[in-house]
Amino acid sequence: MEVASFGGKIYLGAYPRARIYEYDPSREWRLGVNPKEVWNGDAVSGDRPFAMAAAGDRLAIGTVKKSGYLGGRLLFHNPRTGRTEVHDKLVKDQSIMSLAYRNGVLYAGTSVYGGYGAAETQTDARLIAWDVKKGRELWEKTPVPGERTVSSLSFDRQGRLWGATAGVVFRYDDDGRFTSRRYTPYNWPQDGGYALADLAFRKRDGQLYGSMPGVGLYRLDPRTWKMTVITDARSIGWPCTQTGGCSPTTAPNCSATHPPAEPAHPAHRRLPRPPGAGARWRAGSFPAEAYITTHRV
């Protein structure tokens, strides 16, 4: 579950019932008092608070519903008043998995997955732009057709929005265009493909850092899209077998040696295969093929 710093307080998301706790680090830790519960989603079928972001004078929170239910909610918690505003059914049968805020607009990445046991009805995760002041949706788009969860969002120094799925990194520009590159294949499960990737911009060196199944921890140059693997998948819980396959019990979707299959979406075009493609992952190297696409929606 997510943790965020906002207004000098620490907010902790808890499972189940999508509980949100507020902790004041300047005061003594006292269970039930500090941190204190400021939201409980039990009455509205909330279960997992996967995303948090400062949105002006409020904290935005994205949730997934409880087992057996599709969808999720977008919450805005006001620490000054203690009130929480709830928005439901932003995208049909989709939950809110990632958030990023800039210049009065909150961007939300969704997932087709809901609570465990709820069969998904959609195939494409969406990106939503939300006017925080007016409390309404500005637009809704598909960043990468076929990807079922937008797990993470982050702005770079130029104000461009970057996002990550389980195998793809994408960028959204102000002209309405998405550019994406696939770095590893991923077979989406039928149930519960939640926060599978992370992505964050680091101001100090101007690079993006993230993690992805089948890759591990990586650094991405936003100018060239070059990925450098820092710690491979086997070191952070996605171990692969000696032959490059993956254990069905520990890493069913990891790919250490095999390049991605030809993409199904017609907008993708093959990039040149780099030297060493097909070799095992090594820190500082990127042996897999990648695909890049640009489309406007």
Buried (B, 14 or more C-beta within 10 A) or exposed (E): BBEBEBEEBBBBBBBBBBBBBBBBEEEEEEEEEBBEEBBBBEEBBBBBBBBBBBBEEBBBBBBBBBBEBBBBBBBBBBBEEEEBEBBEEBBEBBBBBBBBBEEEBBBBBBBBBBBBEBEBEBEBBBBBBBEBEEEEBEEBBBBBBBBBBBBBBBBBEEEBBBBBBBBBBBBBBEEEEBBBBBBBBBEBBEEBBBBBBBBBBEEEEEBBBBBBBBBBBBBBEBEEBEBEBBBBBBEBEBBBBEEBBBEEEEBEBBBBBBBBEEBEBEBBEEEEEEEEBEEBBEEEBBBBBBBBBEBEE
